[in-house]
């Protein structure tokens, strides 16, 4: 297997000495071909691309100008086409080709048949199934990160903004439940890392913001939102308006990213004492 650490087709990239890397534990090897990157100076247009990574939708993207105008929204969910989510008591629609989740679901059934009431599983149990699922996850990560970078290049974004989810662990969902399995397949780290690799290579900037309350608070400043009991992907504002919970989170992430960038750029001009509330008022472009 040959691994490229950068895009060899970019003229500014310089090829370095390749290395043959051995993994004695797995008894495999691969050839790593590193490149020295010299990103060109980018033209920016005064906006950010915010990304909300979730389990209902793989990635929800919003492009927001520094004045608060939302100029683009997009839901990226390749899992709808290459995965097959198990239908749950009529509340979940069966989708086309749910390969990953269907395979992972079969592992527990095979494990119970193998062990019975007692015993243990041998080393390498269902290793091929896990390998295929890892490859599917990697494919999802590459597809989603590629599309995020395409959007950022199209709108000449100053930065791509993510929530800082490092060390975050899911607490919801009962053991062996569908919700717990969906959290298990959440690709928050992989998608962020792949996006950062692609974006930094062309001279972009990635910003991480605090994740607390991005989904709980309304983007228009109206207060706390409530989730729909029948459809958790929908949020109800205090004004009665119903909105996508994932898109609401993406807009809050954008506001925090803009605040972080403007504070960084105007640090000398701004007062050291100021409110923690975001001054960005979001609005949809006509």
N, C-alpha and C positions, 0 to 999 in steps of 0.2 A: 504494500500500500504506500502511495506517495502522498505526503501532506505538504501543502503550500501554506506558509504562514502569512502570505500576502498575495495580491493579485499580480501575477507575472506580466500581464498585458499592459499595465500602467507604465508609461515611459519614464516617469521619475523614480520608479522603484529599481533598486540595485540588487542583483543576485549575490548572495553570500554563499559561503561554503556549506554544502549539504552535509547532513549527519545521518548515519544509520543507527537507529535506536532499537535496542533489544529489551523485551520484557520477559524475564526468565520465569516469572510466576505463570503467565499465560502462554509462554512458549511461542511468542509471536514477535515480529519485527516490522518496522516501517521506516521509510526514507523521508526525513524532514528537510524541506527546501526553504530556508528562511530568506527574506528580502528586507533590505533597508529602505524604509519609506521616507519620502520627502514630499508631503502633501502640498499641493498648490494653494495659493491664496484664494479663498472663496468669496464670491459676491453674496451678501446677505440682504434680505428684504424686510427686516424688522418683524419677524414672527417666530413662533416656536411650534414644534410638533410634540404634542403630549400623547403618551401611550398609557392606557389603563389595561393591565394584564389581568384577565379573569378566567373563571371556569365556565361561565355561561357563554361568553364570547372570548376567543383566544386573545385578541387584541382589539381595543377600541381606540381609534386615532382621531385627534382633533388638531387642526391648524388654527392658531389664534394670533392675531396681530398684537403688537405691543399696546395698542389703544383699546384692546379688549374685543375686537370684532372677530367672530368665528367665521373663517372663510372656507373651511373644508371639514367634513366629518366622514369617517369610514369605519366599517366593521370588518375586521379580518378574521375569518374563521375557516381555515382550510380543513380543520377536523371534521367539518360538515360533509366533506367529500371523501376523505381518506380514513375516517374512523367510523365506528358504528356503536352508538350509545345504546345501551340496553333500555328497552321501554320499561318504565317504572309505574305500574299500576294505573296506566292511562294518563299519567301526568307528564310523561316524556314522549315526544314524537320519535318514532324510529327513523333514523337517518340512513343515508346511502353508505354502505360499506364501512361499517364501524370496526375496522380490523383490530386496532390496538386494544380497546376496552373489552371487546369480545374475547380476545386471546387471554388477557389478564384475568378475566372473569372465569375462564376455564381452568386456570391454574389451581384455584382453591378447590374446585370440584375434583380435579385429579389428585391433589394432595390428600384430601379426605379419603378418597378411595385407596390410596397407597398406604397411608398410615393406619386407617381404621380408627379404633378408639384409643390406641396408644402407638408407640413407636416414633421413629424419626425419619426424615427424608435424607436420602443420600446426597452427596456432594454433586453439584451440577444438575439437580432436578429441574426439569423444564428450562434448561439453559438456552435451547434454541428459541423457545417462545419469548424469553426475556430479551434475547439478542434482537429478534425481529421487532419487538416493541421499542427497544432503544433506537433502532434505525428509523422507525416511523416517527418517534419523537424528534430525532435529529432532522428529519425531512420537514416536519412542521416548523421547527425552529428556523431553518434556512428559508423556507417560503415566507414566513411572517416577517423576519428581519429584513429580507430583501425588499419586501413591499413597503416597510416603514422607511427605509433609506430612499426608495424611489419617490415617496411622497415628500420627504424632506428636501431632496434635490429639486423636485418640481417646483416647490414653493420657496426655494432659496432660504431655508430656515436658519436662524441663528444657532439653534440647538435643538436636540431631541431630549425631552424631559420624561424621566421615569420616576416611579415611587421607589423609595429605598426600602426594599423588602428583604434585605440581607438578615438572616437569622430568624425570619418570621416563620412560625409553624402554625398549621391549621389546628383549631380546637373543635370545630363543628363536625357533625356527622358521627353516627354510631359505628362501632366496629363492624367491618365487613359490609357497610352500607354503600349505596351507589355514590352518595355525597363524599364519603371518605375516599373512595376510589378515584373520584374526579379530582379531589385535592392532591392525591398521590400522583396524578398525571399532569399536574399544573407545571407548565414550562416557564415559570417566571424568570428563573436564573439563566436558562439557556437562551431564551429569546433576547434578553437584555445584553448578554455577552456577545452573541452573534451580531446584534445591531451595532454595538459599540465598535467591534472589530471593523465592520464594513464602513461605518460612518467616520471613524478616526482616520482611516486610510485615505479618505478624500478631503481631509482637513476639517471635518466637522467637530462639534463639541457635544458632549453628553452631560446632562445635569440630573442629579438625584435630589428629590425633595422628600420631606417628611410625609409618611403615608397616613398618619393618623387623621381620621375624620374626612378623608377625601370622598368617601362614598356616603357618609352619614349626613353631611351638610349640603344644602342646595347651592348650586353654583351662582344663583342670582342673589344670594345673601338673605333669603327669606327664612332661614332657620333649618331645623332638623327635618329630614325626609323620612317617610315611612315606606317600607317595602310592601308590595302587594302580596297578600297571603296566598293568592292563587298563582301568581306569576312573580317570582322573586327577582326577575330581571327588570321589573318595572318599579319606579319610585313615585310616590305621591308627595307633592310639595304641600306646605301649609296653606297655600292659596287654592289648593284643589287641583292644580295642574298635574298631569301624569307625564312622566318622562322616563327615558331609558336610564337605569341606574348606572350602567357602565359608561354611558356618554356623560352623565353628570359627574362621575369620578374623573373622566378625562379632562373635562373643563376646569375642575378644581385643581388638577395637577398642572394644567397650563397656567392658571393664575399664579400658583406658587412658583412655577419656573420663571415666569416673567418678573415676578417680584424679586426673585433671587438674582436674576441677571441685571436688572436695573439697579438694585442695591449695590451690586459689585461694580458696575460701571460708574455710578455716581456717588461712591462712598465718601469722597472728599467734600461733596457739596451738600450731602444730606446730614441732618441732625442725628446725633447718637441716640436721642430719645424719640421714639415713634411707636405708633400702635402696631401690634402684631397682625391686625386685620389687613387683608390684601386690598390695595387701592384699585385693582383692576376690576372694572365692571364689564362683564361679558355680554355680548349681544350678537345676534345672528345677522349676517350680511344678506341683503336682499338680492 
